[in-house]
């Protein structure tokens, strides 16, 4: 479980996050949604310590992340898996080496155990035959799958996905969304998905946090979001003509 | 001035992180060998070509400028050897590598920054600066002196080839000249210099790449800055080391 308490973050004069408080439970997919520039990626970066908030606390199972020492924080990060918007696969490594990398670095597993774990993860994301390929040889959807395989290889307790569907076609997006949700249930991890894709919201949004201009504006489930009276949320949800038609 | 101090401070902090205790030595060992191949072995071709012509030109220019009956012909061989060992091989090779290796390092690390690969390392709990930069610095500092020794032999060989192919100097005089009054300290001085240059060639472009921001355009700019700054600092370091060791 991740708990955020009164978190604020500024860049110079510009306040990007204002007094955000939220709770993200384990075993379900938590979505942070909002328009571009609303502060959702900044929130994710604060949660994993890539940015340090000026005010507020981030608690991982009641352990305050920013009160930890540098070495404790480093240990804590070993429990994180992160799927980046551009996948962030290491260009000079093959698919297999990318997935194996966290195991080489963070665990004391034997070579055989690592081989087995890499195979398991690649099978889990349905890419068992791509081991020797380099990231430049993969399609966008395959890169995301390898990114997921790498993120889960070291058995993280917390999975962060930043815009997992960006640049993907609708069908592949659904596959990736379902994969994220299945993994969340299977491993009972706390998953946070940063997105502005309404399909994802409908598909996997078990708990949704809507951020508007750096403020926590609304939170609820995918059923709630379709019937909310909150105008900003409605403007976001029903922005496309298709959704407007659907609403009618 | 404020900008310079900011950059210097940030560079020092980065180097502090680069030389902090590595997470897992086996990972670094593999990367070190990869970098030795990439920075050293892959540069052998260009070093060979540059060195052979460098030696040939030094020989021709020396011969053209000491055309006097009072100066013995072996001076050409002696001057070729001294110029090559003391200056041309360590410094010219360093400047060439600053362009080739420096731009490669800055763009590689810069691209990793803008495509979030460095963030991915940090989130995994890896000291990204040490993981990416330390093997490059160590590999270059270890391999560069070998490249310089190769360059010295090839350059003097280039001069010898000119002596053989033309009649500007008898080969016997040239060979006598390159053996005359040889001081091993000069080679040690050149190798020490080349190790310092190797540190500059790798650490400065790595610093520029590591703090690159935004787009591919910025990565290109960081690469240019890395090459220009490391080239200037090679010349400054060359002066300082020469003043300290040869005067």
Interface residues (C-beta under 8 A of the other chain):
Chain A: X48 X50 X74 X75 X77 X78 X80 X82 X84 X85 X86 X88 X89 X90 X91 X101 X102 X104 X105 X106 X154
Chain B: X23 X24 X26 X27 X111 X112 X115 X116 X117 X119 X120 X122 X123 X124 X125 X126
